[in-house]
C-alpha cells in the first residue's frame, strides 16, 4: 500500500540555495499516485531552468522529470493542458519534443491549490553553452527551431498573446531592416573605422540578406518560445524529418 511509503529525502545539487523548497511531501505523494509511476526513490532539485522548477524524480518504475509550474496554471497566455496537447501534436509531426505523461483521465497537469505539476519522461542529455556547438551543429539547431516555429503556427488554433509582464513581440522585418541601416550609417560616420566597425557592417549586411530571404517565414505576431543554454540537447540521433 502507498500509505506505507517512506518518502525520500530530497537531495540538492551543488549551488542550489536550500531556501528553494522541494515539492511538499503530500504533493509528491499525490503526484506519484495520480500518474501511477511507482514508489519513490529520490527527488533531486535541478539547478538549471529559468521560469519554473524542475526535479529529477527516480521511482521504482524509472526516471522522470517533474516540473513545478510556478504560479499555478497561468491562463493568460496558453493553459498548460493546451500547451501539452500542442506538444503531443508536434511529436506526431516528427519534432523531437517530449510530451508529458497523462493520468487515467487523459489529464497532464495536477493542480494542488495554487501549485501545478507535470511529469515528463526523463531524457538523457547535457547543457551546452557558448561556443560548445560546432558551426554545423548550430546550423542544425537553427533549422530545427525554424521547423518548430512553423509547426507551432500551423498547430495553434489562435495567436498567442504577449508573455505576461514582458510584452515581447516577434521582430518586425521592416523595423529590423531600418535598424540595421541606421547602425551601418552610424558606423560609417566615425572618422576612423575600426576592425570592429568593419566586421559589424559585414554581419549586418549578412543579416539583411537573410531577412530578405526568410521574412515570409516569420511566425505570427508574438514570440512563442525561447532557445537558451538552460535547455538540454537530447543525446542520440536526430529524428527523421516528416514534411
N, C-alpha and C positions, 0 to 999 in steps of 0.2 A: 504494500500500500504506500502511496505517496506520502501519507501522513507521517511515516517514519523516516523521511528523508533527513539527512544531516546536510544542510545547505553549505556549500563550500565557502571558505574564507576568500574574499576577493583579493587577488594579487595585483599590485600596481606595477606598471612598467616604470623604469627609471625616468625621473624627470617629471612625473605626473604629480601635481600637488595633492596631498591627502585630503584637502578640502573638497575635491571633486568626488562626491559620494557615488558608490556603485548603485545599481537598482536596489530598491528596498527588498528585504528578504521575502516579504509576501508578494511583491511584484514578480520576482524571479520564479517563485513557486507557481504563480498564475500563468506566467509565460510558458513554462515547461508543460503544464497541463494543457493549456489551450492549443498549443501546436504539436503536442504529443511527440516530444523529441527526447524522451528518456529521462534518466536520473542525472543530476548534476555531478560534475567532477570539478571543474574550475571555471571561473568567470573573470577574465583578465581585462582591465581597463586599457584601451589602446590610446597611445599618446599622439595620434595623428588625427586630423579632422578639423573642419572649420565651423560648421553650422550645428552639428549635433554631437552626441556622444556615442562611441562605439565600444563594443566589448567582444573579446574572443571567448565564446562560450563552448566549453567541452562537456559533452554528456556521454552517457553510455551508448548513444546512437550516432555519435560523430561529432564533428566540429562545425560551429555555426558563427555567423556574425550577427550579434544582437545590436540593433540600432535603437537608441532612445531619441525620439524626436522631441527636442526641447520646445516647450511652449504648447505641447499637445498637437492636435491636428489642425494646422493653420489652413482655414478655408479661403483665405483672401487671394491666394494665387492658384493653387490646384490642390484639392483634397488628396491626402496621402493615398487613400484607396484608389482614387482615379489615376494618380501618378503610377501606382503599381500596375494597374491594368495596361497603361501605356507601355511600361517597361516589358511586360509579358508579350505585348504585341510586337515590340521591337525585337524581342528574342525570336519570335516566329518569323520575322523578316530576315533573320540571319545575322543580326548585330550581336557583338559579344557583350551582352548585358546580363545581369544576374537578378532575375525576379525573386521576390521574397516567397517564403513558404505561406501556405494558406491553411486555415483550420478546416474542420469538417463542414462548416457552413460556407466555405469559399472566401472568408474574410482574411485579409493580410495584415490588419492593424488591430492591436489590442489596446484599448483605451482604459486606463485606470485613473479615474479622477481627471486631472489635467495633464496626465502623463500618457504618452503614446509610444508603443513599441512595435517593432517589426523584426522578424528573424529571416536572415538570408543564409543560403549555403555558404560555407567558408571557401573562398577562392585563394589558392596559394599565389603569392606574388610579392613584389618588392617595390618600394618607393624609389623613384628616380628623380633627381633634381639637376637643374642647370644643364651643363653640357654632357650629362651622362648618356643622352641619346646620340647616336650617330646621325649623320645627315640623312641617310636612308631611312632610319627609324623615325626621324622627325617628319619626313615626307609621308610615311605610312600612317603616323598618328594624325597628321593634318587631314589626310584623305578620309580616315575613319571618322574624325569629328565632322567633316563635311557631310558624310553619309548619314551620321546621326542626326544632324540638324535638319536635313532634308526629309528624313524619315519621320521626325517629330512633327514637322509641318504637315505631312500627309496624315498622320495618325490623330493629332489633336482635333477634337470636334469644335473647339473655339479658341481664339487667340489668347495667349497668356497676358495678363496684366503685368505691370512693373513689379519687381520684388518689393515687399513691404519695407518702407523706410529708406529705400535706396533710389528708386526712380530711374533705374538704369535701362536705357533703350539700346537696341542694336544700332550700330553706327549707320548713319545715313550716307550713301555713296557720294552724293553731291557735296555734302558738308565736308566729308573726308577729302574729296578732291580739292576743295577750296583751301582747306587747312594745309595740305601738302604743298600747294602752290605758294601760299604765304610763307611757309617755312623755307622753301627753296629761294624765294626772293629775298628773305631776310638774311640767309647765309651769304648771298652774293653782294649784299650791301656793305659788308665789312671790307675795309681797305685791304686787309691781308688775310687771305683764306688759309685755314689750317688743313692738315690732313683729315681732321675730324669733319670739317665743313664739306670737304670733297666726298668723303665716304657717306655722310648724311644725305647729301643730294643724290648720290647714286642709289642709296637704298630707297629714298622717297620716290624716285623715278621708277624703280622696280615695282614698288607698291602700286603706283598709278597704272602700270601695265597690267598687274594682277587685278586691280579694281575694274578696269575696262573689260577684262576677260570674264570676271566672275560676278559682276554686280547683279546679274539676273538671278544668281543662286542665293541671294540674301534671304534668310528666314523672315518670318513675319515680324511685325513691328518691334516686338520686345525680345530681349535676350532670354534664352530658355535654359541656360546651364553654364557650367564652368569646367574648364580643364586646368587643374593645378597640381603641383607636385605631391599634395597630400593624398591624391587618389592613386592607388597602386595599379601597376600594369600587370595583368594576369600572366602567369607562365604558360608555356605551351604554344602550339601553332595557332595562327590567326584563323578564325572561322571562314569558311568559303563564302564569298560574296554571292548573294542572291539578288538579281535585279528586281 
